[in-house]
Amino acid sequence: QVQLVESGGGLVQTGGSLRLSCTSSIFTFGVYAMGWFRQAPGKEREFVAAISKSATNTDYADSVKGRFTISRDSAKRTVFLQMNTLKPEDTAVYYCAADRRTRVYDGVDIRVYEYDYWGQGTQVTVSS
């Protein structure tokens, strides 16, 4: 069974930084695009960032462009989300996800339903 284990969430003040990590049990990690999504109370899960299997292609939600950076380390089977200049509106549960379709192409997708495997989520709280 595929497992995605997230870490790095916590409480930070406005303007602070956090780095989230997601380690995958997927042996062929290098052929999966990876994404980060978040869900705040009362809202639907929304796209945050994604990175292609080669790390050549990335995409970000408009709300986080210039502040968040997604990266991956294939040797460690890990994807990261560096979050800088955090705002209270960034408060949410953050989820790591894997898209197995990218076995056949080097792209990314922003749609929640296109991802196959999900982590349990990690809470990020930004105080004002």
N, C-alpha and C positions, 0 to 999 in steps of 0.2 A: 504494500500500500504506500502511495506517495504521501510524504509528510513535509509540510513547510512549517518551520519553527521560527517565530519572530521574537525579537528582543530590542531593547533600546528605548522603549516608551517611558514616559514619566511626566513629571510636573516641571514646567519651566516658565519663567517670566516673559512677558511681552518683549520681543527683541532678541531673545535668547536662541540657542541652537540645540538640536538633538540629531543623532544619527541612528536610524533604524537599520536593523540587520534581519535578514531572512535566510536561513540555511535550509537547503533542500535535500531530501533523500533521493532525488532523481539521479540515477547513475549517469544518464545521458543528458545532464543539465544543460550542456552546451548547445542543444538543438531547440531549446524552449525560450520563447520570449517571456519576459517577466514584467509584472506590473505591480504598482501600488495603488490601492483604493482606500477610501475612507468613508466612514458613516457616522454622522452626528445624530444625537437623539432627535427623533421625529422627522428625520430626513432619509432619503434613499441613499444607497451606496453610490459613491461617485468616483470617477476616474481622477487620479492624481498624477501619475507618471508611468511610463513604460519604456523598456529597453529591449532591443532586438537581440537575437541569439549571439550575434557577432559583436554587439555593443556599438555598431556603426550607426544605427538609427535609434533615436529617442523621441519621445513626445511628452508634453507636459500640459496640464490644465492651465488655462489662462490665469487662474487665481494664484498659481504657485510659480509661474515662470520668473526666472531671475532670482528666486529665493531657494528653490529646492533643486537638488541634483541627484539623479539616479545613476548607479554604476553597478558593475558586477565583477565577480572574481570567479571564473570558471573552475579554477583549481580547487577552490574552497567551496564550490557549489553554493555561493552566497550572492545575494543581491542587497544593495544598500540604498538608503534614501537619506541624504544629507539635507537637513532642514535648517535654514538660517532665517534670521529676521522673523521669527515666529509671531503670529498674531492670534488674538483670542478666537477668531473665526477658524483657525486651524485645529481647534479642539475637536477631537473625534477618535473613534477606534480606527486604527490603520491596519489594513489587511494586505498581505503579500499574496500574489497569484501567479500561476504558470499557465501558459498557452501552448498546448502541444501541437497545434496546427503548424507552428513555425518550423517544424521538422522539414518542411518543404519550401519555405521561403524565409527571407531575412527581413521581416517587417514587424510592426506593432499594431495593436488594436486598442481602442479606448472603451470598447463596449464590455460591460460586466459579464454578460452572458456568453462571451466568446472565450472566457477563461475556464480551464478545466479543474485546476487544483487550487485550494485556498488554505491559508494559514488560519489560526484561531483568532488573530487580531491582537493588537497591543494598544493600550490607551495612551493618547497624547493629550495633555491638558496644558493650556497656555493661560496663565493668569493675567488679569488686567490691573 
